[in-house]
Amino acid sequence: MAVTMSTATHALVARRSSPLRVLVAILLFNVLCGTVTLAFAQSEQRVNDYLDGLTSLRAQFEQFTFNAERTQMMESRGTLYLQRPGRFRWEYDAPNRQVIVADGNRVYLHDLELQQVSHQSQRRALSGTPALLLAGSGPIEEHFTASPIASTDGREWVELIPKETDTDVVRIELGFGSEHLESLIMEDTFGQTTRLNFSEAERNTPLSPELFKIDQRAMDDFLAID
């Protein structure tokens, strides 16, 4: 969320006023800038606090995808498995059954109906995405610029802008409840928006290493796309 104070400050200083008024305007500007800087720092800290100590996660999700005209294109559900650092598994239920697996080196998209797998470098595939945020190990400020968003639903919302310019993702919003990340909204370069709502989250629960593997021998088609 953009916060602009230069117009108001300019109006104060531009008036024919006494040096005292100018000084007051400058002091006001500095105070407001300090408040915004603190808010940005608190946003980064909120995300880092959630990720701190997070080693694994299992949660149910609902996913809604909208085009640039905000018409719903797709609705799906499934299960997320996360093992930090670097591994995750998104299982999508019927009717569009597919699995997305990251093993720390590659990301695999497995179409269960066609028994086809496409895969590419994990570093390239996750650049600037929410998956990089959740599965990564570094602080949030390494990859994103964080700022607060005014809440209308009781959640604490944070906006993230990727620092990497060569990415399809232009904006991410995170909605935190009292304990867990409850919502994630992502906007891409085509204006398409994806919203994920999480439920039944289990933090730091034991997960089988087999969840993050793909058996090439069981596939009819195994295609590298990089």
GICOR-V527143 format. One record per backbone hydrogen bond with DSSP energy under -1.0 kcal/mol. NH is the residue of the N-H (numbers start at 1). CO is the residue of the C=O. E is the energy in kcal/mol with one decimal. If there is no record, write none. Layout:
# GICOR-V527143
NH_CO_E + NH_CO_E
This chain:
# GICOR-V527143
9_5_-2.1 + 10_6_-2.5 + 11_7_-2.0 + 12_8_-1.7 + 13_9_-2.4 + 14_10_-2.6 + 17_15_-1.1 + 22_18_-2.0 + 23_19_-2.4 + 24_20_-2.5 + 25_21_-2.5 + 26_22_-2.4 + 27_23_-2.6 + 28_24_-2.6 + 29_25_-2.4 + 30_26_-2.2 + 31_27_-2.3 + 32_28_-2.6 + 33_29_-2.6 + 34_30_-2.2 + 35_31_-2.0 + 36_32_-2.4 + 37_33_-2.5 + 38_34_-2.1 + 39_35_-2.2 + 40_36_-2.5 + 41_37_-2.3 + 42_38_-2.5 + 43_39_-1.9 + 44_40_-2.1 + 45_41_-2.3 + 46_42_-2.2 + 47_43_-1.7 + 48_44_-2.6 + 49_45_-2.8 + 50_46_-1.6 + 51_47_-2.1 + 52_48_-2.1 + 54_51_-2.1 + 57_82_-2.1 + 58_202_-1.7 + 59_80_-2.0 + 60_199_-2.6 + 61_78_-2.3 + 62_197_-1.9 + 63_76_-3.3 + 64_195_-2.6 + 65_74_-2.5 + 66_193_-3.2 + 67_71_-2.2 + 70_67_-2.2 + 73_65_-3.4 + 74_65_-1.5 + 76_63_-2.4 + 78_61_-1.9 + 79_91_-1.9 + 80_59_-3.2 + 81_89_-2.7 + 82_57_-2.7 + 83_87_-3.0 + 84_55_-2.5 + 86_135_-3.0 + 87_83_-2.0 + 88_102_-1.3 + 89_81_-2.7 + 90_100_-2.6 + 91_79_-2.9 + 92_98_-2.9 + 93_77_-3.1 + 99_110_-2.3 + 100_90_-2.3 + 101_108_-2.5 + 102_88_-2.5 + 103_106_-2.0 + 107_120_-2.6 + 108_101_-3.4 + 109_118_-3.2 + 110_99_-3.3 + 111_116_-2.8 + 112_97_-1.2 + 115_111_-1.4 + 116_111_-1.4 + 117_221_-2.4 + 118_109_-2.0 + 119_223_-2.2 + 120_107_-1.7 + 122_105_-2.6 + 125_121_-2.5 + 126_122_-2.2 + 129_126_-2.4 + 133_129_-1.4 + 134_130_-2.6 + 135_131_-2.9 + 136_132_-1.8 + 142_139_-1.7 + 143_140_-1.4 + 144_140_-2.1 + 145_161_-2.3 + 147_159_-2.0 + 149_157_-1.9 + 156_176_-2.6 + 158_174_-2.2 + 159_147_-3.4 + 160_172_-3.4 + 161_145_-2.0 + 163_143_-2.8 + 167_165_-1.7 + 170_187_-2.6 + 171_187_-1.4 + 172_160_-2.3 + 173_185_-2.9 + 174_158_-2.8 + 175_183_-2.9 + 176_156_-2.8 + 177_180_-3.0 + 182_175_-2.5 + 183_175_-1.7 + 184_196_-2.4 + 185_173_-2.7 + 186_194_-2.8 + 187_171_-2.7 + 188_192_-2.3 + 189_168_-1.9 + 191_188_-1.9 + 193_66_-2.3 + 194_186_-2.8 + 195_64_-3.1 + 196_184_-3.2 + 197_62_-2.3 + 198_182_-2.8 + 199_60_-2.2 + 202_58_-2.8 + 204_56_-3.5 + 211_208_-1.6 + 212_209_-1.5 + 213_210_-1.3 + 218_215_-1.3 + 219_216_-1.7 + 220_115_-1.9 + 221_115_-1.4 + 223_117_-3.3 + 225_119_-2.6
